[in-house]
Amino acid sequence: MDPIARIERALDCAVGAAEVRGCPPGLAKAMHYAVFPGGARIRPRLCLAVAWACGDPDPASTDAAASAIELLHCASLVHDDLPCFDDSPIRRGRPSVHSAFGERLAVLAGDALIVLAFQTMGRRIPAAPEAMGRVIATVAEGVGAPHGICAGQAWECEGEVALADYHREKTGSLFVAATVAGAESAGAPSDTWRVVGERLGEAYQVADDLGDATGMRQGFGKPVGQDDTHGRPNAALALGVTGAIHRMKGLVASAIDAVPNCPGAPLLRDLIASEARRIMPEELLRLAA
């Protein structure tokens, strides 16, 4: 099955488990709206690609891990857009969840998606207790404290933060969860996959910083200039546009080099290179040529 179709099917099943009789209709609609239609689904695609590279012996467990990671990502976007953070009226080219459903339902929808992610993984424990136990611990590490996406968001509330720490926790941590959980869901050694997630996650955030600072938002569908407005760390502001572009290119190359030798390595390296081209506007690449 095509990876995107596989991800959408898993997400349909996960979100459908919450959209049942008895769930408050507004909450169900807000949750569905937050997840569908999605963006590039790069994190679950990465999770599936790593599992496939490791043989993918248990697709159901991998699907649970991949869909949970995307649910957590979607929840983080809902919360990130709230008035207490970015106060963003737009996400993925349409009204953000709090703009469409109100702030109270947006908070609750984000919270419910977080819980749903762990419910989704928990349902696979009876079938694969050892693998899913490791997956759940890995994913939890990527979203909580001290080094998950919650910690990354919390750094915005501090007076000072190192750019690398901010990038590693706000964005990189969930990419690490995707690569490591992909290997763990397949019952494969996962240590070698951590670096791939770290490098790719930081590259993705540098690209996002460039889009925010320059106004070139290729495929992000959200407002620009947010980092400067809110006084947040930004690679383009810290390193200059050319420096940030070179930084991103180096991170992508490092991620590709870190992919261990395995039967699926060539396709995974192609996926990383393709994603790098997708998120980086050609106009910016020409600036640093």
C-alpha positions in Angstrom: 0.0 0.0 0.0 1.1 3.5 -0.8 2.6 5.1 2.4 0.3 8.1 2.4 -2.8 5.9 1.9 -1.5 3.7 4.7 -1.1 6.7 7.0 -4.5 8.1 6.2 -6.2 4.8 6.8 -4.5 4.5 10.2 -5.4 8.1 11.1 -9.0 7.4 10.0 -9.2 4.5 12.4 -7.6 6.3 15.3 -9.7 9.5 15.0 -12.8 7.4 14.2 -12.4 5.7 17.6 -13.1 9.1 19.2 -15.9 10.1 16.8 -18.5 7.8 18.3 -21.9 8.3 19.8 -21.7 10.1 23.1 -18.7 12.3 22.2 -19.6 16.0 22.3 -20.2 16.8 18.6 -18.1 20.0 18.8 -15.1 18.2 20.2 -15.4 15.4 17.6 -15.5 18.0 14.8 -12.6 20.0 16.2 -10.4 16.9 16.5 -11.2 15.8 13.0 -10.6 19.3 11.6 -7.2 19.4 13.3 -6.1 16.1 11.6 -7.8 16.2 8.2 -6.8 17.2 5.6 -3.2 16.9 6.8 0.0 18.4 5.7 2.9 16.4 4.2 2.7 13.8 7.0 6.5 13.7 7.0 6.9 12.4 10.5 4.6 9.3 10.0 6.1 8.8 6.5 9.6 8.8 8.1 8.4 6.3 10.8 7.0 3.9 8.1 10.2 4.3 6.0 12.5 3.4 8.8 10.3 0.4 9.7 10.2 -0.7 6.1 14.0 -0.4 5.9 14.2 -2.7 8.9 11.9 -5.3 7.3 8.5 -4.0 8.7 7.5 -7.4 10.2 4.7 -5.9 12.2 2.9 -3.3 10.1 0.0 -2.9 12.5 2.4 -1.8 15.3 4.2 0.5 12.9 0.9 2.1 11.8 0.0 2.6 15.4 3.3 4.4 16.1 3.2 6.5 12.9 -0.4 7.6 13.4 0.2 8.4 17.1 3.2 10.6 16.2 1.0 12.5 13.6 -1.8 12.9 16.2 0.7 14.4 18.6 2.1 16.7 15.9 -1.4 17.9 15.0 -2.1 18.5 18.7 1.0 20.6 19.0 -0.1 22.7 16.1 -3.5 23.3 17.7 -1.8 24.5 20.9 0.9 26.5 19.1 -1.7 28.5 17.2 -3.6 29.5 20.4 -3.8 33.2 21.4 -1.5 32.5 24.4 1.2 31.4 22.0 1.3 32.5 18.3 -2.3 33.7 18.1 -2.3 32.5 14.5 -5.6 32.7 12.6 -4.3 30.4 9.8 -2.9 26.9 9.7 -2.4 24.8 6.5 -4.0 27.6 4.5 -7.3 27.7 6.3 -8.6 28.9 9.7 -6.7 27.5 12.7 -8.7 25.3 15.1 -9.4 28.1 17.6 -10.4 30.4 14.8 -12.9 27.9 13.5 -14.2 26.4 16.8 -13.3 28.8 19.5 -10.4 28.8 22.1 -12.1 26.4 24.6 -12.7 23.6 22.1 -9.3 24.1 20.6 -7.6 23.5 24.0 -9.7 20.4 24.6 -9.2 19.1 21.0 -5.5 19.4 21.4 -5.6 17.6 24.8 -7.8 14.9 23.5 -5.5 14.2 20.5 -2.6 13.8 22.9 -4.5 11.2 24.8 -5.8 9.5 21.7 -2.2 9.1 20.5 -1.3 7.0 23.5 -4.6 5.1 23.4 -3.8 4.2 19.8 -0.4 2.8 20.7 -1.8 1.2 23.9 -4.3 -0.9 21.8 -1.3 -2.7 20.2 0.3 -3.7 23.5 -1.5 -7.1 23.8 -0.3 -8.1 20.3 3.3 -6.8 20.7 4.0 -6.0 24.3 7.7 -5.7 24.2 8.0 -3.6 21.0 5.1 -1.3 21.9 6.4 -0.8 25.4 9.6 0.7 23.9 7.6 2.7 21.3 5.4 4.3 23.9 8.4 5.2 26.0 10.2 6.7 23.0 7.2 8.7 21.9 6.5 10.0 25.4 10.1 11.2 25.6 9.6 13.1 22.4 6.6 15.1 23.5 7.1 15.8 27.2 9.8 17.1 29.5 12.7 17.5 29.9 13.5 17.4 26.2 10.3 16.9 24.2 8.1 19.3 22.2 6.4 20.6 25.4 9.9 21.6 26.7 10.6 23.2 23.3 7.5 25.3 23.5 8.3 26.2 27.1 11.6 27.7 26.1 9.6 30.4 24.4 8.6 31.5 27.9 12.2 31.9 29.1 14.4 34.9 28.7 17.2 33.1 26.9 17.6 29.8 25.0 20.3 28.4 22.8 19.1 28.1 19.2 20.3 24.5 18.9 18.4 23.5 22.1 15.3 25.2 20.9 15.4 23.5 17.5 16.3 20.1 19.0 13.3 20.1 21.4 10.6 21.9 19.6 11.0 20.1 16.3 13.8 17.6 16.4 12.4 15.6 19.3 9.4 14.3 17.3 11.5 13.5 14.3 13.7 11.4 16.6 10.6 9.7 18.0 9.6 8.9 14.4 12.9 7.3 13.4 13.5 5.5 16.6 9.9 4.3 17.0 9.9 3.1 13.4 12.8 0.8 14.2 11.4 -0.3 17.5 8.0 -1.1 16.0 9.9 -3.4 13.6 11.8 -5.0 16.5 15.1 -3.6 15.2 18.0 -1.9 17.0 17.1 1.8 17.2 20.2 3.6 18.4 21.6 4.2 14.9 18.4 5.9 13.8 18.4 8.6 16.5 21.0 10.7 14.6 18.9 10.6 11.4 15.9 12.0 13.3 18.0 14.7 15.1 19.6 16.0 11.9 16.4 15.9 9.8 14.3 17.5 12.5 16.8 20.4 12.9 17.0 20.8 9.1 13.2 21.0 8.9 13.2 23.7 11.6 15.9 25.7 9.9 13.8 25.6 6.7 10.8 26.8 8.7 12.9 29.6 10.2 14.0 30.7 6.7 10.4 30.7 5.5 9.3 32.7 8.4 12.1 35.3 8.2 12.0 35.8 4.4 8.3 35.5 3.8 8.8 32.4 1.6 6.5 29.8 3.1 6.6 26.9 0.7 3.9 24.5 1.7 3.5 25.7 5.3 0.2 27.6 4.9 0.7 29.9 7.9 1.6 33.5 8.7 5.2 34.8 8.3 7.3 37.0 10.6 6.1 35.2 13.7 9.6 34.6 15.2 10.6 38.2 15.0 7.2 39.4 16.3 7.3 37.1 19.3 11.1 37.3 19.9 11.8 33.7 19.3 15.1 32.1 18.2 15.4 31.9 14.4 18.3 30.4 12.4 17.9 32.9 9.6 18.0 35.8 12.1 20.9 34.4 14.0 23.0 33.1 11.0 21.8 35.2 8.2 19.8 33.8 5.2 22.9 32.4 3.5 24.3 30.9 6.7 21.0 29.3 7.5 20.7 27.8 4.0 24.2 26.3 4.3 23.3 25.0 7.7 20.2 23.3 6.4 22.1 21.7 3.5 24.7 20.4 5.9 22.1 18.9 8.2 20.3 17.2 5.3 23.6 15.7 4.1 24.4 14.6 7.6 20.9 12.9 7.9 21.4 11.1 4.7 24.9 9.9 5.7 23.6 8.7 9.0 21.1 6.2 7.5 22.6 2.8 8.3 23.2 0.3 5.6 20.1 -1.8 5.2 17.9 -3.1 2.3 15.7 0.0 2.5 18.4 2.6 2.9 18.4 3.9 -0.8 14.7 4.7 -0.7 14.9 6.3 2.7 17.8 8.5 1.5 15.7 9.5 -1.5 12.8 10.4 0.8 15.0 12.7 2.9 16.4 14.4 -0.2 13.0 14.8 -1.7 11.6 16.3 1.5 14.5 18.7 1.7 13.6 20.0 -1.8 10.0 20.3 -0.9 10.5 22.5 2.1 13.1 24.8 0.7 12.0 27.4 -1.9 14.1 27.4 -5.0 14.5 31.2 -4.7 16.3 30.8 -1.4 18.5 28.0 -2.7 19.7 30.2 -5.5 20.7 32.9 -3.0 23.3 30.5 -1.5 24.3 28.9 -4.7 
